[in-house]
Amino acid sequence: MLKKTMTTDILIIGGGIAGIRAAIEAAEQHSDVVLVNKGQVGKDGAAVWMAGGGYQAAFNPPDSIDQHVEDTIKAGKYLNNQDLAMAFLKLAPDTVKDLTKWGARFAKKDGKFFQIKLPGETYPRSMSHSIIGESLGGEYRKVLPRQVRSHKEINILNDIFIVDLIGSGGKISGAVGLDVRSGEFVVIQAKETILATGGFMALFNLTTANPTLTGDGHGMAYRAGARMMDMEFIQFFPAATLWPRTVYRDHFPYTLLWRLRGIFYNAIGERFMERYFPIEKDFATREAMSRAIHREVKEGRGSANGGAYLSFRHLPRNLINVCLEDLKDNPFMQGLKEAGVDIREDAIEIGPAAHYVQGGCWVNERCETSLPGLYAVGELGSGGKDGADRLAGNALPFCMAMGYIAGKEAAQKATRDDLPGLNEAQVEEICSRAAEPFMRQDGVRPVKVKREIRDLMSRNMVYDRNKDELEEGLKELARIRQEELPRLYVSAKTERFNLEWVEALEVRNMLDIAEMSMRAALMREESRGLHQRSDFPEERKAWLKHIVIRMDKDGMNFTTEPVTFPLFKPMSDKANS
């Protein structure tokens, strides 16, 4: 199969909010940039385009950056890298100003940003759209692609699936990808490489994200030898719609929840949240809501479609009518109307869906990974910034800040570095391995293997994890790796736009990620934040440490590193040591 080669100062892999922000900053530092994207920038499956409301930035006293960081660390159950949280979140107000300058419309009142309070925030700190009921994701889709295309230094390559990173002289020197449009392999040499590929929510059956988010950056970084961490922590959004099907997976019910203070009920009509959280009740954090719903379903009290009922009937009708008038043009509310659902009378069925991942590459305050020449930003750039749970509204300011930092740092480094050489043997090996599923004439199709991985993760890696189920899951992953991965094949033999070929390449990433996540979950013998073990139900002081993963000659190597508390120490420790 044909190969084409190109060179650049900065290679950015991923065209979501973090990758776009990195590209803009690198271009403004006068670096040549190649931005490659799995789909089309602005029209792909990046999580940012699906964002609802909530973008945390400390603007209005008595709120402060210090308070924002403290709230983040409390939400993270003190497992955060506190220096990273401060380094990134102190830039949050500037990131809002950037978005506003580029045309984003945030709500204002009396000349100041109008901010709302989400669970876990000490003060109202979250931005919302200037038009009531509009999602911010659509706003980002308008301004970010337009801004990145305005820079002549940025060469956008759409429909490129990056297979693996390449290295030379002990440094990452670019990547090899498959041009989905032509079926050719693309070799991109770069002085510096930035990974911005998002999370791996598509490893679960129910997700609020796009099914293309298969953790490709996680897989290629791990195989290149980068240090990975916190892979056991995966966030589930409590309010993905299960019924009516006209709005299936839509997570707008969360907006209704905090606006109208909805109430959760189980199948027998109980207000169950107060059983688990007698103080916060139905306004607990998202992790708490998800965990409570999962427990109700597991114990046989779930709704008809495997979730819980969210009701607003306790409110006077005229109060709900005000909300309905504000939201009359909202697509979700229109979907309810089409299905004949009236929230003044009817409950909505909702359930936990994979929403965000905490785990990824170890990074420092400059967003550098453990590999020279490689940066990681956004969800992939873990570093412990989120801890054991992410505070609502923190994802996008983290992405914007990290993109800015990585773009600036990489551009400055590129002015001092020469273009690394090309390891031709490594390139040939990557291309040959990637072509194998295409060349086989029979075997196992990727859709079957992906379904098996999603079923395993959905069964064993949500809540109430336990040793027996995790070990069984790992045995099944080993079987898939041994018996099915070598037989993976693509039934269609056309080279152009062969999306089944892309799916086959995604399988290897999904297998690596599933194994890292399950093994880390098995290793952490406690319950903390998003990681809940039914056989170790309490937090343990001994587990105030990160699980770090690295590929070596024997496979996956797991070690631990203690958490430090340079800014905020735990107020009290109920954990057993």
VEXTIBA-189523 format. One record per atom (N, C-alpha, C, O): x, y, z. Coordinates in steps of 0.2 Angstrom, whole numbers, plus 5000, padded with zeros to 4 digits. Last residue first. Layout:
REM residues N
XYZ ...
//
This chain:
REM residues 577
496850145289 497450145287 497750075286 498250055284 495250195285 495650155289 496350145285 496350135279 494750365284 494950305281 495250265286 495550285291 494350485288 493950435291 494150365288 493950315290 495150625291 495350565288 494950505291 495050485297 494950795287 494850745292 494950675288 494950675282 495450875277 495250905283 495150855289 495350865295 496950855268 496250825270 496050855277 496450855281 497651005263 497750945266 497050915268 496550955269 498251095249 497651085253 497751015256 497750965252 499551115244 499051175244 498551155249 498451195254 500350995243 500651065244 500151125245 500351175248 500250845246 499750895248 500050965249 500050995254 500450705235 500650755240 500150815241 499750815237 500250525234 499950595233 500250645238 500450625243 501450405229 501050445234 500850505232 501150545228 501250285216 501650345218 501150385223 500650395222 501550115211 501150165214 501550225216 502150225217 501550015195 501850045202 501350095205 500850115202 501449895183 501049935188 501449955194 501749905197 501749855166 502049865173 501649915177 501549965175 501249745154 501049805158 501349805165 501349755168 502649665147 501949685146 501749745150 502149795150 503949645148 503549585150 502749605150 502349565152 504549755143 504649695139 504149635141 504049595138 503249875147 503949855147 503949785143 503449765140 502250015149 502349955145 503149935145 503549985144 501550065164 502050075159 502150015155 502149965158 500550155176 500650105171 501150115166 501150175163 500250195193 500550215187 500750155182 500950105185 499050255204 499350195200 499550215194 499250245189 499350365217 499150355210 499450285208 499950265210 498650365234 499250365229 498950345222 498450325222 498050335247 498150405244 498750405240 499250435241 497850215252 497850215245 497750285243 497450305237 497950215266 498550185262 498550195255 499050185251 496750265269 497250315269 497850285265 498250325262 495350205260 495950185265 496450235264 496650255258 493550205260 494150235258 494750215263 494650205269 492650045259 492850105262 493450135259 493850105256 492349925253 491849985252 492150045255 491750095254 492849805245 493249855249 492849925249 493049965246 491949745238 492349705243 492849745247 493149725251 491449835229 490949815234 491349765240 491049765245 492249985225 492349915226 491849885231 491849915237 492350115214 491950085220 492050015220 491849985215 492950265209 493150195209 492750165215 492950185221 492550395210 492250355204 492450285204 492150245201 492950395227 492650435221 492350395216 491850355217 493450245232 493650315232 493350355226 493550335220 493750105240 493250135236 493450215237 493450235243 495149985238 494750035242 494150055238 494150045232 496249925231 495849895236 495549945241 495749945247 496849935215 496649985221 496049955225 495449945223 496949825207 497449835211 497249885217 497449875223 495749825199 495849765204 496449785209 496449755214 495949945192 495349935197 495449875202 495249885208 497049905185 497149955190 496549955195 496649965201 496449805177 497049785181 497149845187 497249825192 495549885170 495249835174 495849815179 495749795185 496349975163 495850005167 495649945172 495549955178 497149895155 497449945160 496949965165 497149965171 496149825147 496649795152 496949835157 496949825163 495549935140 495149895145 495549855150 495449845156 496649975133 496350025138 495949985143 495949995149 496949875124 497449895129 497149935135 497349925140 495749865117 495949805122 496449825127 496449815132 495649985111 495149965116 495349915120 495249915126 496749975102 496750025107 496250005113 496450015119 496249865094 496949855098 496949915104 497149895109 495149925088 495049865093 495749865097 495649845103 495450015079 495250045085 495249985090 495349995096 495749945067 496249975071 496150005078 496550005082 494449905064 494849855066 495449885070 495749855074 493850035061 493649995067 494149945069 494249935075 494550055049 494650095055 494450065061 494850065066 493949955042 494649955043 494849995049 495249975053 492650005041 492749945045 493549935046 493749905051 492850115033 492750125040 492750065044 492950065050 493650155020 493450095023 493450095030 493950095034 493850255010 493350265015 493150195018 492550185019 494750154999 494450215001 493850215005 493350175004 494950014997 495450055001 495150125003 495250145009 493849874998 494049944995 494449985000 494349985006 493449755004 494149765002 494349824998 494849834995 492549715019 492549755013 493349765011 493749785015 492949645030 492649605025 492649645018 492649615013 494449625039 493949675036 493649645030 493949625026 494849535054 494849545047 494349595045 493849605048 495749455067 495349515065 495449525058 495949535055 496549365072 496149345067 495649405064 495149385060 497249415083 497649395077 497149375071 497449365066 496049445092 496449495089 496849475083 496949505078 495649315096 495249355091 495649405088 495549425082 496549245105 496149205100 495849255094 495749235089 497149345113 497549285110 497149255104 497549235100 496249445116 496949465114 497249405110 497549405105 495249365121 495149405115 495749425112 495849415106 495849315133 495649265127 495549305121 495749275116 496049425140 496649385138 496449345132 496849335127 494749465142 495149505138 495749465136 495949475130 494449355151 494049365144 494449405140 494449395134 495249385162 495349325158 495049325151 495249295146 494649505166 495349505163 495549445159 495849445154 493449465170 493449505165 494149505161 494249505155 493849385181 493449355176 493549395169 493649375164 494349495189 494749435187 494449395181 494849385176 493149565191 493749595188 494249545185 494449545179 492449475198 492149495192 492749525188 492749515182 493249455210 493049395206 492849425199 493049395194 493349585215 493949545213 493749495208 494049485203 492149715209 492449665214 492949625211 492949615205 491249865209 491749825206 491949775211 491949785217 490249965210 490149895214 490649845211 490449785210 490050035193 490150035201 490049965204 489949915200 490949985180 490450045182 490550055189 491050075192 491549875175 491949935177 491549995177 491750055176 490849755172 491349755177 491649815179 491949825184 489949785161 489749735167 490249745173 489949745178 490549875153 489949895156 489749845161 489349875166 491649795149 491749855153 491149875156 491149905162 491049685142 491449675148 491549735152 491449735158 490349755132 489949715137 490349705143 490149715149 491449805125 490949855128 490549815133 490449845139 492049695121 492449735125 491949785129 492049795135 491049645112 491249605118 491649645123 491549635129 491049745102 490449725106 490649685113 490349705118 492249725097 492149785100 491449775105 491449805110 492149605091 492549605096 492449675100 492449675106 491149625081 491049575086 491449585092 491249585098 491749725073 491049745076 490949695082 490649715087 492849665067 492949705072 492249725076 492349735082 492649485063 492549555061 492549605067 492449575073 493849355061 493349385066 493249465064 493749495063 494049275046 494249285053 493649315057 493049295056 494749305029 494249285034 494449285041 495049305042 495749365023 495149345019 494549325023 494049325021 496849505027 496549435028 495949425025 495549475023 497149635024 497349585020 497049515021 497049475016 496549705034 496349725028 496549665023 496149645018 497349665045 496649655045 496349665038 495849625036 498649715041 498549645042 497749635042 497549585038 499049845041 498749825035 498449745036 498049725032 499649865053 499049905052 498649875046 498049875046 500849805051 500349775056 499649805055 499149765055 501449885041 501249815039 500749785044 500349745042 501550005047 501149995041 500949925040 500349915038 502449975057 501849995059 501349985053 500749965054 503549925050 503249885054 502549905056 502049865056 503950045043 503649985039 503349935044 502849905041 504350125054 503750145050 503450085046 502850075046 505450055058 504850065063 504250085059 503650055060 506250075047 506050005049 505450005054 504949965053 506450215047 506150175041 505850105043 505350095041 506450335057 506650265058 506250225053 505650205054 507050495053 506550445052 506750375052 507250355049 507650625064 507750575059 507150525058 506650525063 506950775069 507250715071 507250665064 506850685059 507350945066 506850885064 507250825065 507750805063 508051025080 508051005073 507550955072 507250915077 507451155092 507651085090 507651075082 507351115079 507051285094 507751265096 507951195094 508551175094 505851295090 506251345088 507051325089 507451345086 505151195098 505251185091 505751235088 506151215083 504951265110 505451205110 505651195102 506251175101 503951345107 504551375109 505151325109 505751335107 502951255104 503251305098 503851335100 504351335096 502751185116 502951155110 503251195105 503751185102 502251295124 502851265125 503151225119 503751225118 501051335117 501651385118 502251345119 502751365116 500351215117 500451245111 501051295111 501451295107 500251185131 500651145127 500751175120 501351165117 499451305135 500151285138 500551245133 501151255131 498251285127 498651345127 499351335129 499851355126 497851165132 498051175125 498451235124 498951235120 497651185145 498151135143 498351145136 498951145134 496551275144 497151295148 497751255145 498351275144 495551195138 495851265135 496451285138 496951305134 495451085147 495651075140 495951145137 496451145133 495051155158 495651115158 495851105151 496451115150 493751205154 494351255156 495051215156 495551245155 493151075151 493351125146 493851175148 494251185144 492951015164 493350985158 493551035153 494151025151 492251075175 493051085174 493351055168 493951075166 490951045176 491151115173 491851125173 492051175171 491050955191 490650975185 490851045183 490951085187 492550875196 492050925197 491750955191 492050965186 492950705194 493050775191 492450815193 491850795193 493850605206 493150625203 493250695200 493650735203 495050585210 494650525210 493950545207 493550495206 495950695200 495950655206 495450605205 495450575199 496250785189 495550775191 495450735198 494950745201 497650775187 497350845188 496650835191 496350885195 498450665185 498150675191 497750735193 497550755198 498850665172 499350695177 499050695184 499350725188 498150665159 497850655165 498250695170 498150745173 497750705144 498250725148 498050725156 497850775158 496550655139 497150615138 497650635143 498050595145 495750775141 495550705145 496150665144 496350625150 497050895138 496350875139 496250805143 496650795147 498650835131 498150885134 497450855134 497250805131 500350795130 499650765131 499150825134 499350845139 501850785120 501350825125 500750785125 500550755120 503450735117 502750715117 502350755122 502550745128 504850755118 504450775111 503750755111 503450775106 505150625129 505350685126 505050695119 504950645115 503850555139 504250545133 504450605130 504050655128 503050585149 503750555151 504150545145 504750535146 502350745143 502350675145 503050655147 503450685147 502050915147 502550865144 502350795147 502250785153 501351015152 500950965148 501450915144 501250885140 501951085161 502051105154 501751065149 501751065143 501751015173 501451085172 501551115165 501151165164 501750845166 501950895171 501550965170 501050965166 500750695165 501050755162 501250805168 501050795174 500350525161 500650575166 500950635162 501250625157 498850505151 499650505152 499850545158 499450595160 497450445160 497850455154 498550455155 498850425159 495850455168 496550425167 496850445160 496450455156 494550505169 495150535173 495850515171 496250555171 493350525156 493850485159 494450525163 494650575160 491650535154 492250575155 492750525158 492550485162 490450465153 490450535151 491150565151 491250605147 489350325153 490050345153 490150415150 489850425144 487850355162 488150335156 488950365156 489050415159 486450315172 487150325172 487450305165 487350255163 484850365167 485350315170 486050345169 486150385165 483050405167 483750425166 484250365169 483950335173 481450445161 481950385164 482650405162 482750425156 480450565168 480850545163 481350495165 481550495171 478650575172 479350575174 479750555168 479550525163 477350685169 477750625168 478450635170 478750685169 476850815172 476450755174 476850695174 476850645178 477650905168 477150925173 476850865176 476650865182 478250855157 478650845163 478150875169 478350865175 477550755145 477350815149 477750815155 477450785160 477750665130 477950675137 477850745140 478150795137 477550645117 476950645121 477150645129 476650635133 478650645109 478450575112 477850585116 477650535119 478650775106 478550725100 478250665103 477850625100 479050825118 478450845116 478150795110 477650775110 480350775119 479850755124 479150765121 478750725122 480950855108 480850785108 480450755113 480050705111 480850975113 480450965107 480350885106 479850865104 481750965123 481050975125 480650965119 480050935120 482950955115 482750905120 481950905121 481650855121 482951075108 482851015104 482650955109 482250915107 482051215113 482651175115 482451105111 481951075112 481051315112 481451295106 482051245107 482351225102 480651325125 480151295120 480451285114 480251235110 481151365137 481451305134 481051285128 481251225125 480351455143 481051475141 481351425137 481851445133 479251385144 479251435140 479951455138 480051475132 479651295154 479451265148 479451325143 479651315137 479851385165 480351345162 480251325155 480651325151 478451425167 478951475166 479551435162 479851465158 477951295170 477751335164 478251385162 478351395156 478451275183 478651225177 478451265171 478851265166 477651365190 478351365190 478651325184 479151355181 476351325188 476551385185 477251395185 477551425180 476251195194 476251195187 476551265184 476851265179 477451175208 476751205205 476851205198 477351225195 478251015209 478251085209 477551115206 477251075203 478250885209 478150915216 478150985215 477951025220 478450835197 477750845199 477650875205 477150905207 479650805191 479550875193 478850885195 478650945196 480750655192 480150685192 480150765194 480550785198 481550525185 481650595187 481050635186 480750635181 481850355189 481350405186 481550475189 481650485195 483250255183 482850285188 482350335185 482450355179 483550115174 483850175177 483450195183 483250155187 483050015165 483650005169 484050065171 484650075171 481750035160 482350035156 483050035159 483550045156 481050035172 480849985167 481449985162 481549925159 482150065186 481550085181 481550035176 481949985175 482649965200 482750005194 482150015190 481649985191 482749875210 482249935211 482349985205 482150035206 483749775211 483049765208 482549815209 481949805208 485049815214 484649775219 483849765217 483449755221 485449875203 485749815204 485349775210 485349715210 484649995203 484549945198 484849885200 484549825199 485250055215 484550035215 484349985209 483949945210 486550075211 486450025217 485650005217 485549945218 486450165201 486750095199 486550045205 486349995203 485950275208 485550245203 485750175202 485350125201 487150295216 486450285219 486050245214 485650195216 488050335207 488150275211 487550245214 487450185215 487550445201 487650385197 487750325201 487450275200 487550535212 486950515209 487050455205 486550405206 488950535215 488550515220 487850495217 487550435219 489450605203 489650535205 489150505210 489050445209 488850725204 488650675199 488850605200 488450565199 488350765221 488750765215 488550715210 488150675211 486550795225 487250775227 487650785220 487450805215 485250835226 485650875223 486450865225 486850905226 484450745232 484350745225 484850795222 484850805216 485350745247 484850715244 484850715236 485350685233 486350805256 486250825249 485650805245 485350845241 485950725267 486050795267 485950825260 485450865259 485850585265 485350625268 485350695268 484850725270 486150485253 486450555255 485950595258 485650635255 485450365253 486250365252 486550435254 487050435257 484150405255 484450345259 485250345258 485550325263 483950505247 484050525254 484250465258 484550475263 483750445235 484350475236 484450495243 485050495245 482450385233 483050345236 483650385237 484050355241 480850395236 481450445235 482050415238 482250425244 479950255228 480350285234 480850345232 481150335226 479250185219 479050255221 479450285227 479150335230 479850075214 479250065219 479050135222 478750135227 480850115205 480250075203 479650075207 479050065205 481350275212 481450205210 480850175207 480250205207 481550445209 481150395211 481450325209 481650325203 482250605212 482350545209 481850495213 481850495219 481750775207 481750715212 481850655209 481450635204 482350935202 482050875201 482150825207 482650825211 482651075201 482751035208 482250975207 481850965212 482651145190 481951135193 482051095200 481551085203 484051155187 483551215187 482951205191 482751255194 484551035189 484751085193 484351145193 484351195197 483750955180 483750935187 484050995191 483751005197 483851015168 483251025171 483251005178 482951035183 485150975166 485051045166 484351055169 484251105174 484950835165 485350865171 485250935171 485250965177 484250815153 483950815160 484350835166 484050865171 485250825143 484950885145 484550875152 484450925155 485850715137 485950725145 485650795147 485850815152 485250585127 485350655128 485350665136 485050635140 484950445126 485650465128 485750545129 486250565131 483450485116 483950435120 484650455120 484950485115 482350555113 482950585115 483450545119 483750565124 481450455109 481650515104 482250555106 482450595102 481250365119 481850355114 481950415109 482450415106 480950445135 480750425129 481350415124 481850445124 482250345142 481550345139 481350415140 481350445146 483550375145 483350305143 482750305140 482650265135 484650505145 483950485144 483950415142 484250395137 485850525158 485750515151 485050485150 484850435154 486250575171 485650595169 485550585161 485350625157 487450545177 486850515180 486250525176 485750485178 488950495169 488450555170 487850525172 487550475169 490450435176 489750415173 489250475175 489150495180 492150425174 491550465176 490950445173 490950445166 493350325180 492950335174 492350365177 491950345181 494850265185 494350315187 494050345181 494350375176 495950185182 495350155186 494750205187 494150185188 496950255178 496550225173 495950195176 495450175172 498050325184 497350345186 496850305181 496250335180 499250335170 499050345177 498250355178 497950375173 500750305160 499950315161 499750305168 500150285172 502150345152 501850335159 501150355159 500950405157 502450285136 502350345140 502050315147 501750255147 502750195126 503150185132 502950245137 503350255142 501950175115 502650205114 503050215120 503650235120 500850115120 501350075116 501950105115 502450075114 500350235127 500550175131 501050135127 501550115129 500050305115 500450335120 500750275125 501350275126 499050235109 499750245105 500250275110 500850255110 498050225118 498350165116 499050175113 499450145115 497650365120 497850325126 498250265124 498750245126 497250395107 497850425110 498150385116 498750385117 496050315106 496650305102 497350335105 497850305104 494850305113 495450305117 496050295113 496550265115 493750305105 493950245107 494650245111 494950195111 492550395101 493050405106 493250335109 493050315114 491550365092 492150365089 492750375094 493350365093 490250375098 490550305098 491250305095 491650255095 490250515109 490250495102 490550425102 491050415105 489450515125 489950535120 489850505114 489350465113 488750465135 488450525132 488950555127 488750605123 488450285133 488850345134 488550405132 488150405127 488250115135 487950185136 488350235137 488750235143 489350025134 488750025129 488350085130 488050105124 491050085133 490450065136 489850065132 489850105127 492050135126 492150065128 491550045132 491649985135 491850265123 491550215118 491750145120 491550105116 492650345131 491950325133 491650275129 491150245131 493950385132 493850315129 493150295131 493050235133 494450555127 494350495131 494250435128 494250425122 495550655117 494950645121 495050575125 495550555126 496750675109 496250635106 495650615111 495250575109 497950755108 497350785110 496750745108 496250775105 499650765109 499150715108 498550745112 498550775117 500950835099 500450845105 499850805104 499550805098 502650835096 501950805095 501550815101 501750805106 503950915087 503550905094 502850885092 502650905087 504450905075 504950915080 504650905087 504950875091 503850765064 503750825068 504350835073 504550795076 503250675050 503850695055 503750765058 503550805055 502050575046 502150645048 502750645053 502650625058 501450465034 502050475039 502150545040 502350585035 500050385029 500350445030 500850445035 500750435041 499450265018 499750275024 500050345024 500350365019 497850275009 498650275009 498850285017 498450315021 496550285008 496750215009 497550215009 497850155010 495950405005 496250375000 496550305001 496650264996 495250435017 494950455010 495250415005 494950395000 495950395028 495350355026 495050375019 494750335016 497650375029 497150425026 496550385024 496550345019 498250325044 497950295038 497450355036 497050375039 499950375051 499150365051 498950335044 499350325039 501250385062 501050355056 500250355056 499950325061 502150525069 501650475069 501550445062 501650485057 503450605078 502950605074 502450545074 502450515080 504550575087 504650615081 504150615076 504250625070 505050565103 504550555099 504650595093 504750655093 506750505106 506250555106 505650545101 505850515096 507850425104 507550425111 507050485111 506850505117 508050425090 508550455095 508250465102 508450515105 506350425086 507050425084 507550465089 507350515091 504750355084 505250395088 505950385084 506050345080 502950375081 503650355079 504150385083 504050445086 501350315086 501850365086 502450335084 502550265084 500050245076 500550235081 500950295080 501050325075 498850285068 498950215070 499450215076 499250185081 497650405066 498350395068 498450325071 498050305076 496650435052 496650395058 497450375060 497750345056 496050575045 496650535046 496650495053 496550525058 495050665042 494950595040 495550555040 495750515036 495950815038 495350775040 495450705038 495750685034 497150915042 497150855038 496550815041 496650785047 497651085041 497151035044 497050975039 496950985033 498951175045 498751135040 498251085043 498551035046 499251345050 498951275052 498651235046 498251265042 499651465046 500151415048 499851345050 500251305050 498451535044 498751505038 499351455040 499551415036 497051535054 497851545054 498151505048 498051445048 495751515053 495951585051 496751585051 496951645049 495451395058 495551395050 495751465048 495951475043 495251415071 495851375069 495951385062 496551385059 494051495071 494651525073 495251485071 495751515069 493151395066 493251465062 493951495064 494251515060 493151305076 493351285069 493551345065 494051345061 492651395087 493351355087 493551335080 494151355078 491351445085 491851485085 492551455085 493051485082 490351335083 490351395079 491051435079 491251455074 490651245093 490651225086 490651285081 490951275076 490351325104 491051305103 491151285096 491651295093 488951325103 489251385102 490051375101 490351405097 488551195105 488451225098 488851285097 489051305092 488951185118 489251145113 489151175106 489651175102 488051255126 488651285124 489051245119 489451275115 486351245122 486951215124 487551255122 487551275117 484951355127 485451335122 486051305125 486251325131 484251395138 484051335135 484551305130 484551255128 484351565134 484151515139 483951455136 483551455131 485851635128 485151615126 484851555130 485151505130 487051635133 486651695133 485951685132 485551725134 487551485142 487351515136 486951585137 486551585141 488551495157 488051465153 487851515147 488151565146 489851455169 489551495163 488951455160 488951395161 489951435186 489851405180 489551445175 489051475176 489951475199 490551485195 490451465188 490951465184 489351515215 489151505208 489751525203 490051575204 490451435227 490051495225 489851475217 490151435214 490751295229 490651345235 490251405233 489751425236 490251165220 490451225219 490251265226 489751265228 489551045221 490251045222 490551105222 491151115224 488351065208 488551035214 489251025215 489651015210 488351245202 488351165201 488551135207 488851155211 487751395200 488051355205 487851285203 487251265203 488051515187 487651475191 488051425195 488651415194 488351685182 488651615183 488151575188 487851605192 488551805170 488051775175 488251705176 488351665171 489851925169 489651855168 489151835173 489251835179 489252095170 489652045172 489351975170 488851965168 488252185166 488952195163 489452135166 490052135164 487052135171 487352205174 488152205172 488552235176 487451985166 486952015169 487352075173 487852075176 487651865152 487951915157 487351945160 486751945158 488151705145 487651745148 487951805153 488451785156 489151705130 489051685137 488551735140 488551795139 489551665115 489051705118 488851675125 488451635126 491051685106 490651645110 490151685115 490351735117 492051755099 491351755097 490851715101 490251715100 493251775103 493251735097 492451735095 492351715089 493151835115 493451875110 493351845103 493251875098 492651725122 492151775121 492451825115 492051845111 493751645122 493151615119 492651675117 492351675112 494651725130 494751705123 494151685120 494051705114 493851735142 493951795138 494151775131 493951815127 494051595146 493351625145 493451685141 493051695136 495351595148 495151555143 494451575141 494251575135 495551675159 495751705153 495551655147 495451685142 494951595169 494651665167 494851685161 494451715157 495851485169 495151475167 494851545165 494551545160 497151485174 497051515168 496351515165 496151545160 497051415186 497151485186 497151525180 497051585179 496951285182 496351325183 496451395184 495951435184 498351245179 497851245174 497251295176 497051335171 498951255192 499251285186 498751295180 498851335176 498151185201 498251265201 498451295195 498251345192 498251055196 497551085196 497651165197 497251205193 499651035197 499351035191 498651075191 498551115187 499751035211 500051085208 499851095200 499751145198 498950925215 498750995217 499051045213 498751105211 498350795208 499050825208 498850905209 498650935204 497050725219 497350765213 498050785214 498350775219 496450655229 496950615225 497250655219 497550635215 495450715236 496150725238 496650685234 497250675237 494250695230 494450655236 495150655237 495450605240 493950785220 494350735218 494650685224 495050645223 493250875227 492850835223 493250775221 493050715220 494350945233 493850905238 493450855233 493350805235 494950995222 495250945226 494850905231 494850845231 493951085218 494151035213 494550975217 494350915216 493951175229 493351135227 493451075223 493251025223 495251225228 495051185233 494451145232 494351085234 495151295215 495551235216 495451195222 495451135222 494151395219 494051345213 494451285214 494251225213 494851455229 494251425231 494051375225 493851315227 495951515221 496051465226 495451425228 495551365230 495151595213 495551545210 495651485215 495651425214 493551645221 494351655219 494551595216 494251535216 492151725227 492451675224 493151695222 493351755221 491451835232 492051815236 492351755233 492751725236 492051895216 492151885223 491451875226 490951905224 491951815200 491651865205 491751845212 491551795214 492751715193 492751785191 492451835197 492851885198 493351565190 493151605196 493251685194 493851705193 492451455179 492951505180 492851555185 492251585186 491751315172 491951345178 492551395177 493051375174 490451295163 491151305161 491451345167 491251405168 488851245159 489351235164 490051235161 490351195158 487951145147 488151205150 488651185155 488851135156 488551025136 487851065138 488051135141 488351175137 489450965122 489450995129 488751035130 488451065126 489650915110 489150885113 489050915121 488550895124 490850965106 490250985102 489650965106 489050985104 491750905114 491650975115 490950995112 490651035114 492050775110 491550785115 491350855116 490750865119 492050745092 492350775098 491850785104 491350815102 491650685080 491350665087 491650685093 491650655098 491450815068 491650755070 491350735077 490850765079 491450945064 490950905061 491050825064 490650785061 492651005068 491951035069 491350995067 490851015069 493550915057 493650965062 492951005062 492751035057 493050755053 493150825050 493150875056 492650865060 494050625061 493450645056 493650715053 494150735052 495350625066 494950565064 494350575060 494250535055 496550745061 495850735065 495550665062 495650655056 497950845063 497650785060 497050765065 497050775071 498750985060 498250965064 497850905061 497550915056 500351045059 499851005056 499450975061 499650945066 501051205059 500651155063 500351115058 500051135053 502451315061 502051275056 501751215060 502051185064 502451445073 502651375071 502251355066 501651375065 502151575078 502451565072 502751495070 503251495067 501351575089 502051575091 502451565084 503051555085 500151555083 500351625085 501051635088 501251685088 500251415082 500251455076 500451535078 500851565074 500151375095 500751365092 500851405085 501351435084 498851425097 499351455101 500051445098 500451485097 498051345089 498051415088 498651445092 498951495089 498351215093 498551235086 498551305086 499051335083 497851215106 498551205105 498751225098 499251265098 496451225103 496751285106 497551275106 497851325106 496251105096 496251175092 496551225096 496851265093 496451015106 496951015100 496851075097 497451105094 495451055115 496151055117 496651055111 497051095111 494251035107 494451095110 495151105112 495451155111 494750925094 494350945098 494551015101 494951045099 495650855085 495350915083 494750935087 494350975085 497150765085 496450775088 496250845087 496650895089 498750795086 498350735084 497650745088 497650735095 499950895079 499350895084 498850845082 498650845076 501550935077 501050885075 500550885081 500750865086 502551065072 502151035077 501650995074 501251015070 503351075060 503651095067 503251055072 503551025077 503350945048 503051005051 503451015058 503850975060 503250845033 503650865039 503250925042 502950965038 502650685026 502650765026 503050775033 503150735037 502350555014 502750585020 502750665020 502750695014 501350415010 501650485008 501950515015 501650495020 501250255003 501450295009 501650365006 501950375001 500250114997 500650174996 500750215003 500350215007 500449945000 500050005000 500450065000 501050065003 
//
